[in-house]
Structures are given as structure tokens and as C-alpha cells.
Amino acid sequence: MEIRAQDVLEIIYMDRNGALSQRHIRVLEAKGRLLKAYCYRRKGIRLFLVDNILAWQPVKSARDAS
């Protein structure tokens, strides 16, 4: 399955320090190795390296993401 703009996803993400986090995001733009998304956990727009997304799955609805 391809990640597309407006998809709402649950991801397991590893930051540059190796710390893991579970997040719900709404994809705004997927470009190359970067994913620009609204992060419901941080309540703001974030950039994610695709290589650091260890797992992802679609969320059924935006209401489930918040």
C-alpha cells in the first residue's frame, strides 16, 4: 500500500537519537525520503524520514487519530 496525501496513519517512528515513539499522523505531502505530516501527538506539522518509520498502518478515521 502506498502512502498518499491526506492518509491518516499510526506509525512507529525512530528519531535521530534512536528513541521510539508511536504516533498518529495525517500525511500532507510525501516527497522522496521525507514525509510532511500533521502529528496529532505534538499538535503540529512535522517532517519524518521515511527510512525511520519502522511500521505503519492506516487509521480507520481521523476521529480515531486524536
Secondary structure, 3 states (H helix, E strand, C coil): CCCCCCCEEEEEEECCCCCEEEEEEEEEEEECCEEEEEECCCCEEEEEEHHHEEEEEECCCHHHHC
